[in-house]
């Protein structure tokens, strides 16, 4: 039983995990996941998390677990801990990796909870590296390059790493989405990258608020035209970015207020799908 603290719960397919069930996974890396913050046992953007897990499972395994079953597993883990916590749900194939899985093998799910988090205070300075993630639209495990470049950035005196693709476009940061502000509109970078659930929440709520936003290719040379920048992930809808390489970025209270206001507009969703209101993606 791996539940020494009520804040730390590890369950496989809705049951408490043990060393025997986890041992095969400790040496495997063909899996995908989603990470979320749970508050009062509810989740903002639940529909986006379910969409992410479903799409990634279909792409990687050709099968996806029903939303209702995933919600039941999430509810089991959440009810075993405090009302506020962090949660990671990892989907994998029991066939393992380095083999061809048969068509009838259904994915399984591993859920781990830990204390609630809000991320660093910031602002953050980011060093850029030429790097493109494989399967960039999937939040998959085994991201050795992210940790490698994070540590390389810190060794250079920065706080974290951001990535530039082969076309010179800024895409994403180590565990973050990037977002910019031109003084009038929120600017989302165009590149092959993971569309984060927090990013999805903010984008649809900005639309409802009537805040101007657009997507465009952003290169380091474009930063002189930007009035601010931030990163976001499941921890937070916005932490200010003070520098990208040698380009210093102005602090933008307006951007930070806008991002956090949009996120707070998103109604937390109940894990009972019969009660949850599915928020239409736009």
C-alpha positions in Angstrom: 0.0 0.0 0.0 1.5 3.3 -1.1 -0.7 5.7 0.8 1.4 6.6 3.9 -0.1 10.1 3.9 -3.7 11.0 2.9 -2.2 13.7 0.7 -0.2 11.1 -1.3 -2.4 8.5 -3.0 -1.3 6.2 -5.8 -4.0 4.1 -7.5 -4.0 1.9 -10.5 -7.3 1.5 -12.2 -9.1 2.8 -9.1 -7.4 0.5 -6.6 -4.5 1.3 -4.3 -1.2 0.4 -6.0 1.6 -1.7 -4.6 5.1 -2.5 -5.5 4.1 -5.5 -7.5 1.8 -3.6 -9.8 4.1 -0.6 -10.1 7.3 -2.5 -10.8 6.7 -3.0 -14.5 5.9 0.7 -14.9 9.1 1.8 -13.1 11.1 0.8 -16.2 8.7 1.9 -18.9 8.3 5.2 -20.7 5.6 4.7 -23.4 2.7 6.6 -21.7 1.0 9.9 -21.7 -0.6 11.9 -18.9 -2.4 15.0 -17.7 -1.8 17.1 -14.6 -4.3 19.2 -12.8 -5.1 21.1 -9.6 -8.1 20.0 -7.6 -9.8 22.5 -5.4 -12.8 21.6 -3.2 -12.7 18.2 -5.0 -13.5 19.9 -8.3 -11.4 20.6 -11.4 -11.3 23.5 -13.8 -11.2 22.3 -17.4 -12.2 18.7 -16.7 -13.6 18.4 -20.2 -10.2 19.5 -21.6 -8.3 16.9 -19.5 -10.7 14.2 -20.7 -10.3 15.3 -24.3 -6.5 15.2 -23.9 -6.4 11.7 -22.5 -8.8 10.4 -25.1 -7.0 11.9 -28.1 -3.6 10.8 -26.9 -4.7 7.3 -26.2 -6.2 7.0 -29.6 -3.0 8.3 -31.2 -0.7 6.1 -29.2 -2.7 2.9 -28.6 -5.7 3.0 -30.9 -8.0 2.6 -27.8 -9.3 5.1 -25.2 -10.9 4.5 -21.8 -14.4 5.8 -21.5 -14.7 9.3 -19.9 -17.0 7.8 -17.2 -14.4 5.3 -16.1 -11.7 7.8 -16.0 -13.9 10.1 -13.9 -14.6 7.2 -11.5 -10.9 6.6 -11.1 -10.2 10.3 -10.6 -13.0 10.5 -8.0 -11.6 7.4 -6.1 -8.2 9.1 -5.8 -9.5 12.5 -4.9 -11.9 11.2 -2.2 -8.9 9.4 -0.6 -7.1 12.7 0.1 -7.8 16.3 1.1 -10.2 18.5 -0.8 -7.3 20.5 -2.3 -4.5 18.7 -4.1 -2.4 18.2 -7.2 -3.2 15.2 -9.4 -1.4 13.4 -12.2 -3.3 10.8 -14.3 -1.0 8.7 -16.5 -2.4 6.4 -19.2 -0.3 3.4 -20.4 -0.6 0.2 -22.3 -0.1 -3.0 -20.2 1.7 -4.4 -23.3 4.7 -2.2 -22.3 7.1 -0.6 -24.8 9.4 -1.9 -27.5 6.7 -4.4 -28.5 3.8 -4.3 -31.0 0.6 -4.2 -28.9 -2.3 -6.3 -30.1 -5.6 -4.6 -31.1 -7.5 -5.9 -28.0 -5.2 -4.5 -25.3 -7.0 -1.8 -23.4 -5.1 1.1 -21.8 -4.8 1.3 -18.0 -4.5 4.4 -15.8 -2.2 5.3 -12.9 -3.2 8.2 -10.7 -1.1 10.0 -8.1 -2.1 12.8 -5.8 0.2 15.2 -3.9 -0.1 18.5 -2.1 -1.8 21.4 -3.9 0.6 23.7 -5.7 0.6 27.2 -7.3 4.0 27.3 -8.9 6.9 29.7 -8.4 6.3 33.4 -7.7 8.4 34.6 -10.6 9.2 36.5 -12.6 11.2 33.9 -14.6 14.1 34.4 -17.0 14.3 31.8 -19.8 17.2 30.6 -21.8 16.3 29.3 -25.3 17.4 26.1 -26.9 16.9 24.6 -30.3 14.6 21.7 -29.6 11.4 20.2 -30.9 9.6 17.5 -28.9 8.5 14.3 -30.6 4.7 13.9 -30.8 4.5 17.6 -29.7 0.7 17.5 -29.4 0.9 14.7 -26.8 1.8 15.2 -23.1 3.9 12.1 -22.9 6.4 10.8 -20.3 10.1 10.2 -20.7 10.9 13.9 -21.4 14.6 13.6 -20.7 15.4 16.7 -22.8 13.2 19.0 -20.8 15.1 18.3 -17.6 18.4 18.4 -19.5 17.7 21.9 -20.9 16.2 23.1 -17.6 19.4 22.3 -15.8 21.5 23.8 -18.6 19.5 27.0 -18.4 20.0 27.2 -14.6 23.7 26.6 -15.1 23.8 29.7 -17.4 22.1 31.8 -14.7 18.5 31.6 -15.9 15.5 30.1 -14.2 14.2 27.8 -16.9 14.3 26.8 -20.5 12.3 27.7 -23.6 12.4 26.1 -27.0 12.9 27.4 -30.6 12.0 25.2 -33.5 13.8 24.7 -36.8 11.9 27.7 -38.3 13.2 30.0 -35.5 9.8 30.1 -33.8 9.3 30.2 -30.1 7.1 27.2 -29.2 6.9 26.3 -25.5 9.0 26.2 -22.3 10.1 23.2 -20.4 6.8 22.5 -18.6 5.0 25.6 -19.7 3.1 27.2 -22.5 4.3 30.7 -23.5 2.0 33.7 -24.0 2.8 37.3 -25.0 1.1 40.7 -24.8 1.5 43.5 -27.4 -0.2 46.1 -25.2 -3.7 45.5 -26.7 -4.0 41.8 -27.3 -2.9 38.4 -25.9 -0.6 36.7 -28.4 -0.3 32.9 -28.6 2.7 31.5 -30.4 2.2 29.4 -33.5 4.4 26.3 -33.6 4.2 22.5 -33.2 3.6 22.2 -29.4 1.4 20.9 -26.7 -1.8 22.9 -26.2 -2.1 23.0 -22.4 -5.4 22.6 -20.6 -4.8 25.9 -18.8 -4.1 27.5 -22.1 -7.4 26.1 -23.4 -9.3 27.5 -20.4 -7.8 30.9 -20.7 -8.4 31.1 -24.5 -12.1 30.3 -24.3 -12.7 32.6 -21.3 -10.8 35.5 -23.0 -13.3 35.0 -25.9 -16.2 35.2 -23.5 -14.7 38.3 -21.9 -14.3 40.0 -25.2 -10.5 40.3 -24.7 -8.6 40.6 -28.0 -6.3 37.6 -28.7 -4.6 36.2 -31.8 -2.1 33.5 -32.8 1.1 34.3 -34.7 4.6 33.1 -35.2 6.8 34.6 -32.6 10.6 34.8 -33.0 13.2 36.3 -30.7 13.4 39.3 -33.0 9.7 40.0 -32.4 10.2 40.4 -28.6 11.1 44.1 -29.0 7.4 44.6 -30.1 6.0 42.8 -27.1 4.9 44.6 -23.9 5.0 41.5 -21.8 5.2 37.7 -21.6 4.2 34.9 -19.3 4.2 31.2 -18.8 1.3 29.0 -17.7 0.6 25.4 -16.8 -1.6 23.4 -14.5 -0.1 25.2 -11.5 -1.1 28.7 -12.6 -2.6 30.7 -15.5 0.3 33.1 -15.5 3.8 33.8 -14.2 5.6 36.8 -15.6 8.7 36.3 -17.8 11.4 38.9 -17.3 13.8 37.8 -20.0 14.2 35.4 -23.0 18.0 35.0 -23.6 19.4 38.6 -23.6 16.0 40.2 -24.4 14.6 41.8 -21.3 10.8 42.0 -21.2 8.7 44.6 -19.5 6.6 43.7 -16.5 3.0 43.7 -17.6 0.5 43.9 -14.7 -2.3 44.2 -17.4 -1.3 40.8 -18.9 -1.2 39.1 -15.5 -4.5 40.5 -14.5 -6.1 39.4 -17.8 -4.8 35.9 -17.6 -5.8 35.3 -14.0 -9.2 36.9 -14.5 -9.9 34.6 -17.4 -8.9 31.5 -15.5 -11.0 32.5 -12.5 -14.0 32.8 -14.9 -13.8 29.1 -15.6 -16.3 27.2 -13.4 -14.9 24.2 -11.6 -16.4 21.0 -12.8 -17.8 18.1 -10.7 -16.4 14.6 -11.4 -20.0 13.3 -11.7 -20.5 13.7 -15.5 -24.2 13.6 -15.0 -23.9 16.9 -13.0 -20.9 18.4 -14.7 -21.6 21.2 -17.3 -19.4 20.5 -20.3 -17.9 23.8 -21.4 -18.0 24.3 -25.1 -14.6 24.7 -26.7 -14.4 27.5 -29.2 
